[in-house]
Amino acid sequence: MNLKDLEPLAEPIDFGTLLARMPPRLQRYLQEAFEEGGMLPPKTLGAFVDSILELQPELSQRLARFSDRRTEMLASLTPTGRANLAVQKETLTIALELAGLKTEEILTWSPTENT
């Protein structure tokens, strides 16, 4: 796992609270991750992030790229559109890195319904 720029939450969130907010069919996967570690399946990750955002909306900019809504919006793009978006983001990221600028904004960017 690649962790950087970690920040403490203003108010900690209890694992039990998050688990209780998950759809019942996904609770098992989150419980396993809490106990054993590992990656969350995509649907579980999306629901997990959405639960966190409901509890602490101020985290939306940092977590938006993991939400179910973002996944749905990206899925609505054509295959060519998704490929173009990936190339554009990669090109912009490289250009910013070469210029010595931060790339966090690119990671947090999400398409909107009007994009």
Secondary structure, DSSP 8 states (H G I E B T S, - for coil): ----S----SS---HHHHHHHS-HHHHHHHHHHHHH-----HHHHHHHHHHHHHH-GGGHHHHGGGSHHHHHHHHTS-HHHHHHHHHHHHHHHHHHHHTT---HHHHH----TT-
